[in-house]
Amino acid sequence: MKKLIATAASVLLVNLSTLAQGTILLQNIGPGLFAGVRGPDGNLIPAGSSQYTIELLAGTSAVSLRPFVTPITTTTWVGSGLFGVGDAERVLPGLAPGSFPFIQLRAWNNSGGITSFDAAVAVGQAYPLSTWFQLQLGGGLSGLGNPGASPPVPAPPLFGMPGWTFIAIPEPSTVVLGVLGAATLLLRRRT
């Protein structure tokens, strides 16, 4: 009977440990981290600028990056291109505590009620994705946070994030019109 209870407890612990998920702070500042983001004008995004939404994509490799079913986003800007300060830590489903996932960010101008990256792409208010990077050690932390550990391991900010500048992606119809205009100019020049 003791062996049966011990085996059942072991199986239960293994199953519960696989359900544990790491946490992160969607912010680009922390001890030893300062990765200010620049707007389309080339200036660091100022405090209180709530027109930009940042969304986190993550995965176990650079090719498995994906947004989460429940998007992990922020619109909190505190100046000098710094975002997410004061936001709560977020669970990264499918990524274990203490792991170092690959991360990428995407952003859009949310003016006019744009609430998703896909909607922003459709109306020409999306920006190119950041370069991907892998979470690194920083601030005395070792990988994703684990609030269930004893003692709890706090969630890290985006250690390893490189600098990032928003560059406007033209709406697809704008690109087509630009190509047609250039072709017209070339044809006109030949005649």
Z-matrix of the N, CA and C atoms (Angstrom, degrees):
N
C 1 1.455
C 2 1.535 1 110.83
N 3 1.357 2 115.63 1 -39.51
C 4 1.460 3 118.86 2 -179.81
C 5 1.520 4 110.92 3 -63.60
N 6 1.359 5 115.26 4 -38.73
C 7 1.473 6 118.60 5 179.44
C 8 1.528 7 110.47 6 -64.82
N 9 1.310 8 116.14 7 -39.61
C 10 1.461 9 120.45 8 179.34
C 11 1.537 10 110.89 9 -63.06
N 12 1.324 11 116.86 10 -44.60
C 13 1.475 12 120.84 11 178.95
C 14 1.526 13 110.27 12 -65.29
N 15 1.342 14 116.48 13 -42.59
C 16 1.467 15 119.96 14 179.25
C 17 1.531 16 110.75 15 -63.35
N 18 1.320 17 117.42 16 -41.88
C 19 1.468 18 121.13 17 178.90
C 20 1.522 19 110.68 18 -65.13
N 21 1.314 20 117.11 19 -44.95
C 22 1.465 21 120.98 20 179.40
C 23 1.523 22 110.85 21 -62.11
N 24 1.328 23 117.29 22 -42.03
C 25 1.467 24 120.78 23 178.74
C 26 1.517 25 110.47 24 -64.39
N 27 1.323 26 118.40 25 -40.10
C 28 1.468 27 122.04 26 178.99
C 29 1.527 28 110.70 27 -63.52
N 30 1.323 29 116.24 28 -46.68
C 31 1.470 30 120.40 29 179.08
C 32 1.521 31 110.30 30 -60.99
N 33 1.320 32 117.23 31 -42.59
C 34 1.459 33 121.92 32 179.65
C 35 1.533 34 110.74 33 -62.24
N 36 1.321 35 116.60 34 -45.44
C 37 1.469 36 120.05 35 179.40
C 38 1.523 37 111.90 36 -63.03
N 39 1.337 38 117.49 37 -42.13
C 40 1.461 39 121.01 38 178.38
C 41 1.523 40 109.95 39 -62.38
N 42 1.323 41 117.05 40 -44.26
C 43 1.463 42 120.71 41 -179.98
C 44 1.522 43 111.53 42 -65.06
N 45 1.321 44 117.43 43 -41.33
C 46 1.459 45 120.12 44 178.75
C 47 1.518 46 111.59 45 -67.14
N 48 1.336 47 117.19 46 -35.91
C 49 1.461 48 119.11 47 179.67
C 50 1.522 49 111.60 48 -68.29
N 51 1.346 50 117.44 49 -29.71
C 52 1.455 51 119.07 50 177.37
C 53 1.522 52 111.05 51 -74.13
N 54 1.334 53 116.90 52 -20.53
C 55 1.457 54 119.85 53 177.44
C 56 1.528 55 112.58 54 -82.65
N 57 1.327 56 117.22 55 -15.40
C 58 1.464 57 120.58 56 -179.81
C 59 1.525 58 108.73 57 -62.35
N 60 1.324 59 115.35 58 140.14
C 61 1.452 60 120.23 59 -178.41
C 62 1.523 61 108.77 60 -130.97
N 63 1.322 62 114.71 61 141.36
C 64 1.452 63 119.87 62 -179.07
C 65 1.520 64 112.15 63 -76.19
N 66 1.333 65 114.78 64 162.91
C 67 1.462 66 120.79 65 179.05
C 68 1.520 67 110.12 66 -125.60
N 69 1.336 68 115.46 67 157.97
C 70 1.461 69 121.66 68 179.76
C 71 1.523 70 109.20 69 -147.40
N 72 1.310 71 115.87 70 158.24
C 73 1.462 72 122.05 71 171.98
C 74 1.521 73 107.24 72 -102.00
N 75 1.317 74 117.27 73 122.68
C 76 1.459 75 120.81 74 177.62
C 77 1.531 76 107.63 75 -80.63
N 78 1.333 77 115.12 76 76.02
C 79 1.460 78 121.36 77 178.28
C 80 1.522 79 108.90 78 -149.44
N 81 1.318 80 115.42 79 151.28
C 82 1.461 81 120.41 80 -175.24
C 83 1.519 82 113.11 81 -110.16
N 84 1.322 83 116.77 82 32.45
C 85 1.459 84 121.09 83 174.41
C 86 1.521 85 108.22 84 -142.58
N 87 1.300 86 115.23 85 146.77
C 88 1.457 87 122.28 86 178.06
C 89 1.509 88 107.18 87 178.15
N 90 1.323 89 118.37 88 178.59
C 91 1.466 90 119.65 89 179.06
C 92 1.537 91 110.93 90 -56.29
N 93 1.303 92 116.91 91 117.58
C 94 1.463 93 121.31 92 -179.54
C 95 1.513 94 114.55 93 80.29
N 96 1.318 95 118.94 94 6.34
C 97 1.468 96 122.07 95 -178.74
C 98 1.514 97 109.62 96 -126.56
N 99 1.319 98 115.64 97 124.79
C 100 1.457 99 121.71 98 172.59
C 101 1.511 100 106.16 99 -148.36
N 102 1.313 101 117.79 100 103.06
C 103 1.460 102 122.75 101 -178.50
C 104 1.526 103 107.94 102 -126.22
N 105 1.337 104 116.23 103 73.65
C 106 1.456 105 121.00 104 -178.37
C 107 1.514 106 112.63 105 -62.05
N 108 1.322 107 116.16 106 142.97
C 109 1.465 108 122.82 107 179.99
C 110 1.523 109 108.59 108 -103.58
N 111 1.322 110 115.24 109 137.79
C 112 1.464 111 121.62 110 -179.76
C 113 1.528 112 109.74 111 -105.85
N 114 1.317 113 115.09 112 141.16
C 115 1.456 114 120.83 113 177.84
C 116 1.517 115 110.98 114 -78.92
N 117 1.341 116 117.57 115 -179.47
C 118 1.463 117 121.42 116 -179.34
C 119 1.531 118 113.02 117 -59.65
N 120 1.336 119 117.68 118 -22.96
C 121 1.468 120 120.56 119 178.88
C 122 1.525 121 112.51 120 -82.55
N 123 1.332 122 118.02 121 -2.42
C 124 1.455 123 122.29 122 178.90
C 125 1.514 124 114.42 123 88.82
N 126 1.332 125 117.64 124 -5.59
C 127 1.464 126 121.28 125 179.33
C 128 1.519 127 110.57 126 -93.04
N 129 1.346 128 115.93 127 150.92
C 130 1.456 129 120.08 128 175.28
C 131 1.527 130 109.50 129 -60.64
N 132 1.312 131 117.35 130 138.00
C 133 1.465 132 121.16 131 -176.50
C 134 1.527 133 108.75 132 -66.24
N 135 1.354 134 116.70 133 128.27
C 136 1.467 135 120.20 134 -174.91
C 137 1.524 136 113.19 135 -78.47
N 138 1.324 137 114.38 136 167.03
C 139 1.467 138 121.35 137 177.39
C 140 1.528 139 110.44 138 -61.27
N 141 1.314 140 115.84 139 144.99
C 142 1.456 141 121.25 140 175.31
C 143 1.517 142 114.43 141 78.12
N 144 1.322 143 118.38 142 1.28
C 145 1.460 144 121.23 143 -179.72
C 146 1.519 145 108.45 144 -77.97
N 147 1.306 146 116.51 145 98.09
C 148 1.466 147 119.63 146 -176.15
C 149 1.524 148 112.66 147 -98.12
N 150 1.340 149 117.74 148 13.43
C 151 1.461 150 118.93 149 -178.57
C 152 1.525 151 113.16 150 -82.66
N 153 1.336 152 117.80 151 -8.54
C 154 1.461 153 120.78 152 -179.53
C 155 1.516 154 110.28 153 -110.09
N 156 1.325 155 115.87 154 132.03
C 157 1.455 156 121.89 155 174.20
C 158 1.514 157 108.20 156 -109.66
N 159 1.332 158 116.15 157 134.61
C 160 1.468 159 123.00 158 175.79
C 161 1.524 160 107.34 159 -109.55
N 162 1.338 161 116.81 160 135.89
C 163 1.469 162 121.32 161 177.20
C 164 1.514 163 109.18 162 -124.73
N 165 1.325 164 116.12 163 139.90
C 166 1.454 165 123.58 164 -179.10
C 167 1.517 166 110.81 165 -92.72
N 168 1.333 167 115.71 166 133.79
C 169 1.456 168 123.14 167 170.11
C 170 1.517 169 105.38 168 -118.58
N 171 1.325 170 118.51 169 143.18
C 172 1.462 171 120.78 170 -179.19
C 173 1.516 172 110.23 171 -150.48
N 174 1.329 173 114.61 172 160.95
C 175 1.451 174 121.09 173 177.25
C 176 1.513 175 110.64 174 -170.40
N 177 1.321 176 116.20 175 174.47
C 178 1.460 177 120.65 176 -179.45
C 179 1.523 178 112.55 177 -81.62
N 180 1.331 179 116.60 178 -11.32
C 181 1.465 180 121.73 179 176.01
C 182 1.522 181 108.32 180 -146.39
N 183 1.327 182 116.06 181 169.38
C 184 1.464 183 120.10 182 -178.88
C 185 1.525 184 111.81 183 -66.39
N 186 1.316 185 117.91 184 -25.24
C 187 1.468 186 120.36 185 -179.36
C 188 1.527 187 113.01 186 -90.87
N 189 1.333 188 117.17 187 -5.87
C 190 1.467 189 119.45 188 -179.65
C 191 1.527 190 112.47 189 -105.92
N 192 1.325 191 117.61 190 16.20
C 193 1.462 192 120.89 191 -179.18
C 194 1.524 193 110.20 192 -64.24
N 195 1.342 194 115.79 193 135.29
C 196 1.461 195 119.77 194 -179.41
C 197 1.522 196 109.58 195 -155.34
N 198 1.325 197 116.27 196 152.77
C 199 1.466 198 118.01 197 171.71
C 200 1.525 199 108.15 198 -74.89
N 201 1.290 200 116.09 199 162.63
C 202 1.457 201 120.79 200 179.95
C 203 1.520 202 110.23 201 -91.98
N 204 1.354 203 116.58 202 155.39
C 205 1.461 204 121.51 203 -179.65
C 206 1.524 205 109.55 204 -55.33
N 207 1.315 206 116.47 205 -46.28
C 208 1.459 207 121.27 206 171.14
C 209 1.522 208 105.24 207 -97.31
N 210 1.344 209 118.30 208 106.52
C 211 1.466 210 120.64 209 -173.71
C 212 1.529 211 112.58 210 -56.46
N 213 1.315 212 115.30 211 141.96
C 214 1.466 213 122.30 212 174.68
C 215 1.515 214 105.85 213 -103.05
N 216 1.333 215 116.49 214 104.66
C 217 1.466 216 121.33 215 -173.89
C 218 1.524 217 111.30 216 -132.28
N 219 1.334 218 114.23 217 166.26
C 220 1.457 219 120.96 218 171.13
C 221 1.517 220 109.35 219 -148.94
N 222 1.320 221 115.97 220 151.31
C 223 1.467 222 122.72 221 172.11
C 224 1.528 223 109.57 222 -128.25
N 225 1.334 224 116.34 223 14.49
C 226 1.456 225 121.45 224 -177.26
C 227 1.522 226 110.83 225 -86.88
N 228 1.333 227 117.52 226 114.66
C 229 1.474 228 123.10 227 178.87
C 230 1.518 229 108.53 228 -118.52
N 231 1.330 230 116.28 229 127.56
C 232 1.467 231 120.05 230 -176.93
C 233 1.528 232 112.36 231 -110.64
N 234 1.320 233 117.78 232 12.62
C 235 1.455 234 121.48 233 178.90
C 236 1.515 235 111.71 234 100.81
N 237 1.337 236 115.02 235 162.26
C 238 1.467 237 122.47 236 -178.82
C 239 1.525 238 112.52 237 55.63
N 240 1.343 239 117.28 238 28.04
C 241 1.452 240 121.59 239 178.23
C 242 1.514 241 114.63 240 73.55
N 243 1.321 242 117.28 241 17.56
C 244 1.461 243 121.34 242 -177.04
C 245 1.523 244 110.51 243 -98.89
N 246 1.331 245 116.67 244 132.79
C 247 1.455 246 120.85 245 -176.95
C 248 1.520 247 111.85 246 -125.46
N 249 1.331 248 114.85 247 159.75
C 250 1.453 249 122.28 248 171.04
C 251 1.511 250 116.57 249 79.52
N 252 1.333 251 118.47 250 0.16
C 253 1.462 252 120.02 251 -178.89
C 254 1.526 253 108.65 252 -64.26
N 255 1.308 254 116.64 253 127.74
C 256 1.463 255 121.73 254 -178.60
C 257 1.520 256 113.50 255 94.07
N 258 1.332 257 117.70 256 -10.47
C 259 1.463 258 119.86 257 177.37
C 260 1.537 259 109.41 258 -71.71
N 261 1.305 260 116.08 259 153.73
C 262 1.468 261 121.16 260 178.21
C 263 1.525 262 110.27 261 -75.43
N 264 1.342 263 115.75 262 157.46
C 265 1.458 264 118.56 263 175.81
C 266 1.518 265 109.12 264 -69.32
N 267 1.327 266 115.46 265 150.47
C 268 1.462 267 121.49 266 -176.29
C 269 1.521 268 110.26 267 -120.89
N 270 1.315 269 115.85 268 143.32
C 271 1.466 270 122.34 269 176.19
C 272 1.522 271 108.02 270 -79.19
N 273 1.332 272 115.74 271 136.58
C 274 1.462 273 121.19 272 174.64
C 275 1.532 274 107.67 273 -104.44
N 276 1.327 275 117.33 274 95.74
C 277 1.472 276 120.25 275 -177.48
C 278 1.525 277 111.59 276 -55.49
N 279 1.327 278 115.39 277 132.81
C 280 1.454 279 121.24 278 176.51
C 281 1.518 280 114.66 279 85.91
N 282 1.325 281 118.38 280 -1.11
C 283 1.462 282 120.82 281 179.75
C 284 1.524 283 108.99 282 -117.54
N 285 1.312 284 116.09 283 124.88
C 286 1.459 285 122.26 284 -171.61
C 287 1.526 286 112.88 285 -73.84
N 288 1.327 287 116.86 286 148.32
C 289 1.460 288 120.37 287 173.33
C 290 1.528 289 109.95 288 -57.42
N 291 1.319 290 116.42 289 143.82
C 292 1.456 291 121.10 290 179.19
C 293 1.514 292 114.21 291 81.06
N 294 1.346 293 118.02 292 -6.50
C 295 1.470 294 120.42 293 -179.75
C 296 1.526 295 110.08 294 -82.36
N 297 1.313 296 115.81 295 165.83
C 298 1.465 297 122.78 296 -179.08
C 299 1.534 298 108.76 297 -120.01
N 300 1.335 299 117.24 298 80.03
C 301 1.464 300 120.00 299 -175.79
C 302 1.529 301 112.24 300 -70.48
N 303 1.319 302 113.77 301 162.88
C 304 1.457 303 121.02 302 171.41
C 305 1.518 304 106.58 303 -85.58
N 306 1.324 305 116.05 304 141.97
C 307 1.456 306 120.76 305 -173.44
C 308 1.522 307 109.58 306 -133.93
N 309 1.310 308 115.12 307 147.37
C 310 1.460 309 122.71 308 172.79
C 311 1.519 310 106.72 309 -144.31
N 312 1.314 311 115.90 310 150.51
C 313 1.457 312 120.69 311 179.73
C 314 1.514 313 108.90 312 -119.04
N 315 1.315 314 115.89 313 149.54
C 316 1.457 315 120.27 314 171.55
C 317 1.523 316 107.51 315 -133.21
N 318 1.304 317 115.27 316 153.79
C 319 1.463 318 119.38 317 -173.82
C 320 1.516 319 109.89 318 -142.15
N 321 1.324 320 113.35 319 157.24
C 322 1.456 321 119.27 320 175.74
C 323 1.520 322 109.44 321 -150.85
N 324 1.321 323 114.21 322 160.66
C 325 1.459 324 121.87 323 174.13
C 326 1.520 325 105.60 324 -85.42
N 327 1.333 326 116.60 325 117.30
C 328 1.462 327 119.96 326 -174.86
C 329 1.526 328 113.27 327 -92.49
N 330 1.344 329 117.54 328 12.02
C 331 1.467 330 120.55 329 177.37
C 332 1.526 331 109.70 330 -58.75
N 333 1.297 332 116.44 331 140.09
C 334 1.468 333 120.91 332 179.81
C 335 1.514 334 112.66 333 83.46
N 336 1.329 335 117.76 334 13.93
C 337 1.458 336 120.43 335 175.94
C 338 1.514 337 114.93 336 82.99
N 339 1.326 338 118.74 337 20.88
C 340 1.463 339 121.12 338 177.80
C 341 1.523 340 108.08 339 -71.61
N 342 1.334 341 117.25 340 118.74
C 343 1.462 342 120.83 341 -173.28
C 344 1.526 343 114.16 342 -112.01
N 345 1.342 344 118.07 343 -0.08
C 346 1.465 345 119.29 344 178.99
C 347 1.524 346 109.76 345 -143.87
N 348 1.323 347 114.86 346 158.59
C 349 1.461 348 120.69 347 179.60
C 350 1.527 349 110.23 348 -63.93
N 351 1.326 350 117.12 349 -42.22
C 352 1.473 351 120.21 350 -179.31
C 353 1.528 352 111.27 351 -61.44
N 354 1.326 353 116.83 352 -41.81
C 355 1.466 354 120.32 353 177.52
C 356 1.522 355 110.57 354 -64.98
N 357 1.326 356 116.93 355 -37.13
C 358 1.467 357 120.52 356 178.61
C 359 1.520 358 111.35 357 -66.80
N 360 1.340 359 117.34 358 -38.28
C 361 1.474 360 121.00 359 176.89
C 362 1.525 361 109.56 360 -61.72
N 363 1.337 362 116.73 361 -42.43
C 364 1.463 363 121.53 362 -177.26
C 365 1.521 364 112.82 363 -62.12
N 366 1.327 365 117.29 364 -29.82
C 367 1.466 366 119.76 365 -177.75
C 368 1.533 367 112.56 366 -110.39
N 369 1.332 368 116.86 367 11.77
C 370 1.459 369 120.38 368 176.38
C 371 1.519 370 114.60 369 73.16
N 372 1.348 371 118.02 370 29.69
C 373 1.461 372 121.50 371 179.59
C 374 1.524 373 112.58 372 -114.69
N 375 1.344 374 116.42 373 18.27
C 376 1.468 375 120.77 374 179.98
C 377 1.519 376 109.62 375 -100.00
N 378 1.330 377 115.37 376 157.54
C 379 1.461 378 122.29 377 177.54
C 380 1.515 379 108.63 378 -118.47
N 381 1.350 380 117.67 379 155.49
C 382 1.468 381 119.00 380 178.82
C 383 1.527 382 111.43 381 -59.83
N 384 1.315 383 115.49 382 150.62
C 385 1.455 384 120.88 383 178.72
C 386 1.521 385 110.03 384 -63.33
N 387 1.331 386 115.92 385 151.43
C 388 1.461 387 119.54 386 173.53
C 389 1.527 388 107.67 387 -67.68
N 390 1.312 389 116.47 388 165.58
C 391 1.454 390 117.90 389 171.41
C 392 1.526 391 106.86 390 -68.53
N 393 1.319 392 117.17 391 149.44
C 394 1.458 393 118.43 392 178.53
C 395 1.523 394 108.22 393 -77.83
N 396 1.307 395 114.70 394 153.49
C 397 1.459 396 120.73 395 177.39
C 398 1.509 397 108.43 396 -149.64
N 399 1.324 398 116.02 397 162.36
C 400 1.459 399 119.89 398 178.10
C 401 1.516 400 108.50 399 -104.03
N 402 1.317 401 116.16 400 136.62
C 403 1.456 402 120.94 401 176.79
C 404 1.525 403 108.63 402 -55.70
N 405 1.329 404 116.34 403 136.80
C 406 1.461 405 121.26 404 -178.40
C 407 1.509 406 110.33 405 -119.97
N 408 1.327 407 115.03 406 165.38
C 409 1.461 408 119.81 407 173.52
C 410 1.512 409 109.09 408 -60.70
N 411 1.305 410 116.61 409 143.14
C 412 1.458 411 119.82 410 176.96
C 413 1.515 412 110.71 411 -176.41
N 414 1.305 413 116.08 412 152.33
C 415 1.454 414 120.40 413 177.07
C 416 1.515 415 114.07 414 59.29
N 417 1.343 416 117.24 415 26.66
C 418 1.459 417 120.53 416 179.67
C 419 1.513 418 113.14 417 77.36
N 420 1.329 419 117.82 418 9.47
C 421 1.464 420 121.42 419 -177.49
C 422 1.517 421 110.58 420 -100.80
N 423 1.305 422 116.05 421 155.19
C 424 1.459 423 120.13 422 178.18
C 425 1.522 424 109.36 423 -125.53
N 426 1.302 425 116.19 424 87.28
C 427 1.454 426 120.95 425 178.31
C 428 1.518 427 112.79 426 83.19
N 429 1.327 428 115.53 427 -167.14
C 430 1.460 429 120.74 428 -178.83
C 431 1.523 430 110.86 429 -60.03
N 432 1.330 431 115.42 430 150.18
C 433 1.455 432 121.03 431 -179.57
C 434 1.516 433 112.51 432 -69.65
N 435 1.332 434 114.14 433 163.54
C 436 1.450 435 120.67 434 179.41
C 437 1.524 436 108.61 435 -144.78
N 438 1.344 437 116.58 436 91.12
C 439 1.461 438 118.92 437 -178.28
C 440 1.524 439 113.23 438 -67.02
N 441 1.333 440 118.18 439 -16.78
C 442 1.456 441 121.45 440 -179.34
C 443 1.516 442 113.58 441 -88.89
N 444 1.336 443 117.61 442 -3.89
C 445 1.470 444 120.44 443 -179.67
C 446 1.526 445 109.55 444 -74.73
N 447 1.319 446 115.51 445 166.23
C 448 1.457 447 119.80 446 176.65
C 449 1.524 448 108.53 447 -125.63
N 450 1.316 449 119.37 448 106.32
C 451 1.460 450 128.22 449 -1.48
C 452 1.529 451 110.44 450 -74.52
N 453 1.336 452 117.45 451 158.95
C 454 1.467 453 120.86 452 179.85
C 455 1.528 454 111.64 453 -60.26
N 456 1.326 455 116.54 454 141.99
C 457 1.463 456 122.34 455 176.28
C 458 1.522 457 106.62 456 -99.32
N 459 1.338 458 118.51 457 118.65
C 460 1.466 459 119.87 458 -177.52
C 461 1.524 460 112.07 459 -67.68
N 462 1.316 461 115.50 460 154.36
C 463 1.461 462 121.53 461 178.64
C 464 1.525 463 109.82 462 -71.87
N 465 1.336 464 117.83 463 137.22
C 466 1.457 465 120.31 464 178.55
C 467 1.526 466 111.26 465 -87.42
N 468 1.352 467 117.53 466 155.83
C 469 1.460 468 119.38 467 167.37
C 470 1.533 469 108.61 468 -75.70
N 471 1.314 470 118.01 469 -170.16
C 472 1.461 471 122.93 470 -172.85
C 473 1.526 472 112.93 471 -80.89
N 474 1.348 473 117.82 472 63.01
C 475 1.457 474 120.79 473 178.93
C 476 1.515 475 110.02 474 -62.45
N 477 1.332 476 116.00 475 130.68
C 478 1.455 477 122.09 476 -177.30
C 479 1.509 478 112.58 477 104.11
N 480 1.342 479 117.36 478 -7.62
C 481 1.467 480 120.16 479 -178.44
C 482 1.523 481 111.34 480 -67.69
N 483 1.331 482 117.91 481 126.59
C 484 1.465 483 120.55 482 175.16
C 485 1.525 484 110.41 483 -81.02
N 486 1.329 485 117.05 484 170.39
C 487 1.465 486 120.72 485 174.44
C 488 1.524 487 110.38 486 -61.47
N 489 1.333 488 116.87 487 159.41
C 490 1.462 489 120.52 488 -175.00
C 491 1.516 490 108.12 489 -151.27
N 492 1.322 491 117.07 490 135.33
C 493 1.468 492 122.67 491 176.20
C 494 1.517 493 108.16 492 -123.67
N 495 1.333 494 115.52 493 130.86
C 496 1.460 495 119.87 494 175.94
C 497 1.524 496 108.77 495 -74.70
N 498 1.319 497 116.10 496 129.00
C 499 1.456 498 121.76 497 174.51
C 500 1.516 499 105.68 498 -123.64
N 501 1.316 500 116.28 499 129.32
C 502 1.459 501 119.43 500 -176.72
C 503 1.523 502 110.74 501 -63.90
N 504 1.336 503 116.28 502 133.90
C 505 1.460 504 122.29 503 172.57
C 506 1.518 505 106.05 504 -96.36
N 507 1.330 506 117.95 505 120.15
C 508 1.467 507 117.52 506 -178.70
C 509 1.523 508 112.03 507 -66.26
N 510 1.306 509 114.48 508 149.01
C 511 1.454 510 122.00 509 175.93
C 512 1.525 511 107.66 510 -61.05
N 513 1.342 512 119.43 511 143.40
C 514 1.470 513 120.59 512 -177.80
C 515 1.528 514 113.45 513 -53.20
N 516 1.329 515 117.91 514 -38.49
C 517 1.468 516 119.06 515 -179.56
C 518 1.522 517 110.95 516 -67.67
N 519 1.311 518 118.51 517 -30.09
C 520 1.463 519 121.66 518 177.24
C 521 1.523 520 110.34 519 -66.34
N 522 1.324 521 117.02 520 -39.90
C 523 1.458 522 121.34 521 178.29
C 524 1.524 523 109.66 522 -63.43
N 525 1.333 524 117.47 523 -45.35
C 526 1.467 525 121.33 524 -179.83
C 527 1.524 526 110.41 525 -61.23
N 528 1.323 527 116.84 526 -44.65
C 529 1.464 528 119.88 527 178.58
C 530 1.533 529 111.43 528 -63.01
N 531 1.327 530 116.69 529 -38.02
C 532 1.464 531 120.15 530 178.23
C 533 1.513 532 111.61 531 -64.15
N 534 1.335 533 117.38 532 -42.27
C 535 1.465 534 121.52 533 179.01
C 536 1.526 535 110.18 534 -65.96
N 537 1.330 536 117.89 535 -42.80
C 538 1.470 537 120.87 536 178.00
C 539 1.525 538 110.96 537 -63.00
N 540 1.325 539 117.38 538 -40.48
C 541 1.461 540 120.75 539 178.53
C 542 1.520 541 111.70 540 -64.18
N 543 1.325 542 116.81 541 -42.69
C 544 1.465 543 120.11 542 179.11
C 545 1.520 544 110.60 543 -65.14
N 546 1.342 545 117.68 544 -40.60
C 547 1.464 546 120.94 545 178.30
C 548 1.521 547 110.73 546 -63.91
N 549 1.324 548 117.02 547 -40.26
C 550 1.467 549 120.86 548 177.98
C 551 1.518 550 110.67 549 -62.42
N 552 1.297 551 117.52 550 -44.24
C 553 1.468 552 121.08 551 178.34
C 554 1.526 553 111.42 552 -61.90
N 555 1.328 554 117.76 553 -40.70
C 556 1.469 555 120.62 554 179.22
C 557 1.531 556 110.58 555 -66.39
N 558 1.340 557 117.07 556 -42.93
C 559 1.461 558 120.43 557 178.52
C 560 1.521 559 111.11 558 -64.44
N 561 1.292 560 116.94 559 -42.47
C 562 1.467 561 121.88 560 -179.59
C 563 1.527 562 110.29 561 -63.99
N 564 1.318 563 116.80 562 -38.58
C 565 1.459 564 121.56 563 -179.06
C 566 1.540 565 111.12 564 -65.33
N 567 1.327 566 116.40 565 -33.96
C 568 1.481 567 120.33 566 -179.21
C 569 1.530 568 111.99 567 -73.32
N 570 1.321 569 118.48 568 -24.26
C 571 1.476 570 119.01 569 -177.04
C 572 1.499 571 112.51 570 -92.22
